[in-house]
């Protein structure tokens, strides 16, 4: 399947699930308020109507920030532990919601359903949690091999052999692109594994990851190019924000309101690009399965469109045959009974 077509179909499917997109954004927004509201309360209590904070609005100034933290850092530091606990909460929420997201794309022809979404979130949570753990392990192994290898090969396993800081910059120019490529590829395989596990309803995480890995390697250009398009779209959203932010500024109430709207839209489309990627993976997976197993996929599609499960013909024929045999046996016995008990002389009924 053409990667460009898959990319735009992923976007189209996401807009067809706009209600899900909006609900996810509102949920994330509410979770964010659990940190933002206490932070605003602390800021109001510690600063009040002071204009000191306005010095930080036009542009970042390290000196002003240092003075600000020296004056109010003790009040703000109390929120650090809360933020630290919110990180795993967001991760668990993301894993939990992933099941419903993938299921919604897998059943997009049926429309979005709250009940089906929540049922899928519960059903696939443990499977996706194990997948997330394996993905983190694979990402850690890749990072350890790359940077650990550079440490032992370049420095002989001893930082005492470091002669210049240029070692880090020169090594980073080589390793960072490789690491970024591998990390992106592993994340992409993880998305295809989620799609496969939902569509095939399987429990075996490593087996499905291996099958998805093989599929992504066989169709490397198509799958990876679509994933890069989704990443490029995300980068474009942030680039547009960075372009608009200095022009809007934060120097007045109107500018702050406009900036708040722009930042909200950026976060909304940031979530959208993640949904675009999953939608594109679902479309690409269906296209690959249709190519590799055309007969099976077409049969399944026809049954889904019909909305019924056909009754096997041999069973019906067998039941009809058994019923006919019973009727024949009954007729023969009845005839024998009548001949034996009631009709003795058949002469009047014989043809002349």
Secondary structure, 3 states (H helix, E strand, C coil): CCHHHHHHHHHHHHHHCHHHHHHHHHHHHHHHHHHHHHHHHHHHHHHCCCCHHHHHCCCCCHHHHHHHHHHHHHHHHHHHHHHHHHHHHHHHHHHHHHHHHHHHHHCHHHCCCHHHHHHHHHHHHHHHHHHHHHHHHHHHHHHHHHHHHHHHHHHCCCHHHCCCCHHHHHHHHHHHHHHHHHHHHHHHHHHHHHHHHHHHCCCCHHHHHHHHHHHHHHCHHHHHHHHHHHHHHHHHHHHHHHHHHHHHCCCCHHHHHHHHHHHHHHHHHHHHHHHHHHHHHHHHHHHHHHHHCHHHHHHHHHHHHHCCCCCCHHHHHHHHHHHHHHHHHHHHHHHHHHHHHCCCCCHHHCCC
